[in-house]
């Protein structure tokens, strides 16, 4: 395991600096470095056959950091008046009843962009490729389609907004 010791001595200071810079918490950074060393140690002799030990160590460090950040997301307590806020969500959810009719009134290009990206969750890059467009053209098409949908929904379903731009009322239109 001399290869691991050599690689660790060569790259540990750089890894420590990288981790501390990203976490802004030296103790957490040191914990992740320890986890990284243990992962490398578990590789045994396979670590010695790695072409670029520095690259391997940084790749595993990035993965450990991503895992840590995913687990330690900050949360806040919800206020007691959440049910009152849920009423706004219900209004918006009910507004989706207007969507099929208004969507059918849009151009085929607009309908396709909104259906693929917003309703089916297709990434914009994939939509661009499927449509034979560059990424910036696809993003522009989607943005214009969304604006036309919003305008049409506001008119056709008589959507009313409050001062903050939240939907307060509308007239259902099947």
Kinemage of the C-alpha trace (Angstrom):
@kinemage 1
@onewidth
@group {chain A} dominant
@subgroup {mainchain}
@vectorlist {calphas} color= white
{ca unk a 1} P 0.000 0.000 0.000
{ca unk a 2} L 2.996 2.243 -0.434
{ca unk a 3} L 1.297 3.751 -3.518
{ca unk a 4} L -1.650 4.971 -1.412
{ca unk a 5} L 0.641 6.508 1.198
{ca unk a 6} L 2.650 8.268 -1.503
{ca unk a 7} L -0.465 9.565 -3.273
{ca unk a 8} L -2.051 10.675 -0.006
{ca unk a 9} L 1.054 12.565 1.109
{ca unk a 10} L 1.272 14.261 -2.282
{ca unk a 11} L -2.369 15.307 -2.589
{ca unk a 12} L -3.833 15.538 0.919
{ca unk a 13} L -2.977 19.240 1.440
{ca unk a 14} L -4.632 20.194 -1.854
{ca unk a 15} L -7.666 18.005 -1.087
{ca unk a 16} L -7.956 19.505 2.419
{ca unk a 17} L -7.866 23.051 1.010
{ca unk a 18} L -10.438 22.139 -1.669
{ca unk a 19} L -12.794 20.558 0.897
{ca unk a 20} L -12.476 23.390 3.414
{ca unk a 21} L -13.121 25.977 0.722
{ca unk a 22} L -16.331 24.252 -0.359
{ca unk a 23} L -17.695 23.303 3.057
{ca unk a 24} L -16.533 26.368 4.990
{ca unk a 25} L -16.341 24.072 8.001
{ca unk a 26} L -12.893 22.627 8.787
{ca unk a 27} L -14.265 19.844 10.982
{ca unk a 28} L -16.671 18.600 8.288
{ca unk a 29} L -13.907 18.880 5.703
{ca unk a 30} L -11.601 16.761 7.845
{ca unk a 31} L -14.370 14.182 8.346
{ca unk a 32} L -14.845 13.911 4.592
{ca unk a 33} L -11.105 13.618 4.070
{ca unk a 34} L -11.056 10.734 6.512
{ca unk a 35} L -13.914 9.088 4.602
{ca unk a 36} L -11.986 9.623 1.377
{ca unk a 37} L -8.859 8.008 2.804
{ca unk a 38} L -10.891 5.021 4.031
{ca unk a 39} L -12.447 4.597 0.557
{ca unk a 40} L -8.988 4.641 -0.988
{ca unk a 41} L -7.734 2.200 1.634
{ca unk a 42} L -10.609 -0.196 0.872
{ca unk a 43} L -9.471 -0.287 -2.751
{ca unk a 44} L -6.405 -2.173 -1.599
{ca unk a 45} L -4.004 -3.032 -4.408
{ca unk a 46} L -6.504 -1.775 -7.009
{ca unk a 47} L -5.615 1.764 -5.941
{ca unk a 48} L -2.061 1.140 -7.117
{ca unk a 49} L -3.311 0.348 -10.624
{ca unk a 50} L -5.141 3.696 -10.960
{ca unk a 51} L -3.544 5.729 -13.756
{ca unk a 52} L -3.983 9.111 -12.077
{ca unk a 53} L -4.253 8.907 -8.296
{ca unk a 54} L -4.919 12.656 -7.942
{ca unk a 55} L -7.855 12.509 -10.372
{ca unk a 56} L -9.275 9.443 -8.607
{ca unk a 57} L -9.009 11.111 -5.201
{ca unk a 58} L -10.682 14.308 -6.407
{ca unk a 59} L -13.470 12.414 -8.169
{ca unk a 60} L -14.274 10.437 -5.031
{ca unk a 61} L -13.985 13.640 -2.956
{ca unk a 62} L -16.500 15.396 -5.224
{ca unk a 63} L -18.904 12.463 -4.854
{ca unk a 64} L -18.530 12.447 -1.073
{ca unk a 65} L -19.120 16.191 -0.969
{ca unk a 66} L -22.217 15.911 -3.158
{ca unk a 67} L -23.592 13.146 -0.939
{ca unk a 68} L -22.935 15.202 2.194
{ca unk a 69} L -24.605 18.302 0.772
{ca unk a 70} L -27.622 16.275 -0.333
{ca unk a 71} L -28.071 14.891 3.181
{ca unk a 72} L -27.471 18.119 5.090
{ca unk a 73} L -29.885 20.477 3.383
{ca unk a 74} L -31.087 23.120 5.750
{ca unk a 75} L -34.744 23.034 6.680
{ca unk a 76} L -36.979 25.586 8.317
{ca unk a 77} L -40.079 25.133 10.397
{ca unk a 78} L -43.354 25.913 8.652
{ca unk a 79} L -45.499 28.619 10.201
{ca unk a 80} L -48.728 27.730 11.981
{ca unk a 81} L -50.860 29.330 9.245
{ca unk a 82} L -49.931 26.828 6.519
{ca unk a 83} L -53.543 25.735 5.904
{ca unk a 84} L -54.364 29.308 4.808
{ca unk a 85} L -51.475 29.139 2.328
{ca unk a 86} L -52.667 25.761 1.086
{ca unk a 87} L -55.831 27.470 -0.141
{ca unk a 88} L -53.738 29.366 -2.738
{ca unk a 89} L -52.268 26.062 -3.926
{ca unk a 90} L -55.765 24.600 -4.300
{ca unk a 91} L -56.751 27.561 -6.478
{ca unk a 92} L -53.755 27.055 -8.756
{ca unk a 93} L -54.353 23.289 -8.873
{ca unk a 94} L -57.955 23.893 -9.934
{ca unk a 95} L -56.723 26.269 -12.623
{ca unk a 96} L -55.164 23.275 -14.387
{ca unk a 97} L -58.697 22.411 -15.518
{ca unk a 98} L -58.370 25.307 -17.998
{ca unk a 99} L -55.049 24.058 -19.340
{ca unk a 100} L -56.130 21.394 -21.881
{ca unk a 101} L -58.495 23.685 -23.756
{ca unk a 102} L -56.146 26.684 -23.761
{ca unk a 103} L -53.208 24.469 -24.736
{ca unk a 104} L -55.189 23.133 -27.682
{ca unk a 105} L -55.693 26.718 -28.890
{ca unk a 106} L -51.955 27.420 -29.090
{ca unk a 107} L -49.883 26.869 -32.219
{ca unk a 108} L -48.445 23.393 -32.756
{ca unk a 109} L -44.916 24.697 -32.020
{ca unk a 110} L -45.979 26.285 -28.721
{ca unk a 111} L -48.018 23.246 -27.703
{ca unk a 112} L -45.105 20.905 -28.468
{ca unk a 113} L -42.593 22.988 -26.492
{ca unk a 114} L -44.832 23.240 -23.419
{ca unk a 115} L -45.955 19.612 -23.576
{ca unk a 116} L -42.447 18.214 -23.967
{ca unk a 117} L -40.552 20.439 -21.531
{ca unk a 118} L -43.096 21.524 -18.925
{ca unk a 119} L -45.611 18.699 -18.836
{ca unk a 120} L -43.425 15.709 -19.682
{ca unk a 121} L -40.223 17.010 -18.072
{ca unk a 122} L -37.990 16.699 -21.135
{ca unk a 123} L -34.710 18.596 -20.648
{ca unk a 124} L -34.446 21.633 -22.914
{ca unk a 125} L -31.252 20.305 -24.507
{ca unk a 126} L -33.065 17.103 -25.469
{ca unk a 127} L -36.014 19.114 -26.805
{ca unk a 128} L -33.609 21.212 -28.878
{ca unk a 129} L -32.053 18.121 -30.406
{ca unk a 130} L -35.424 16.470 -31.100
{ca unk a 131} L -36.714 19.661 -32.726
{ca unk a 132} L -33.594 20.254 -34.802
{ca unk a 133} L -32.875 23.522 -32.983
{ca unk a 134} L -29.899 24.978 -31.203
{ca unk a 135} L -30.205 25.126 -27.428
{ca unk a 136} L -30.666 28.906 -27.317
{ca unk a 137} L -33.373 28.740 -30.031
{ca unk a 138} L -35.191 25.993 -28.123
{ca unk a 139} L -35.014 28.000 -24.884
{ca unk a 140} L -36.382 31.061 -26.685
{ca unk a 141} L -39.188 29.041 -28.256
{ca unk a 142} L -40.174 27.622 -24.869
{ca unk a 143} L -40.043 31.032 -23.198
{ca unk a 144} L -42.255 32.596 -25.890
{ca unk a 145} L -44.655 29.626 -25.707
{ca unk a 146} L -44.943 30.009 -21.936
{ca unk a 147} L -45.676 33.708 -22.295
{ca unk a 148} L -48.386 33.056 -24.904
{ca unk a 149} L -49.884 30.319 -22.694
{ca unk a 150} L -49.952 32.675 -19.705
{ca unk a 151} L -51.579 35.440 -21.744
{ca unk a 152} L -54.156 33.052 -23.203
{ca unk a 153} L -54.917 31.451 -19.790
{ca unk a 154} L -55.349 34.889 -18.223
{ca unk a 155} L -57.808 35.920 -20.928
{ca unk a 156} L -59.701 32.686 -21.513
{ca unk a 157} L -60.049 31.671 -17.866
{ca unk a 158} L -60.369 35.226 -16.536
{ca unk a 159} L -57.503 34.718 -14.093
{ca unk a 160} L -57.185 37.350 -11.361
{ca unk a 161} L -53.922 37.940 -9.548
{ca unk a 162} L -53.197 39.643 -6.253
{ca unk a 163} L -50.542 42.322 -5.810
{ca unk a 164} L -47.838 39.674 -5.387
{ca unk a 165} L -48.788 37.943 -8.646
{ca unk a 166} L -50.502 34.955 -7.026
{ca unk a 167} L -53.673 33.525 -8.562
{ca unk a 168} L -56.669 34.527 -6.458
{ca unk a 169} L -59.571 33.623 -8.706
{ca unk a 170} L -60.521 32.391 -12.167
{ca unk a 171} L -63.473 31.190 -14.169
{ca unk a 172} L -63.215 27.470 -14.990
{ca unk a 173} L -63.344 26.785 -18.708
{ca unk a 174} L -63.535 23.114 -19.663
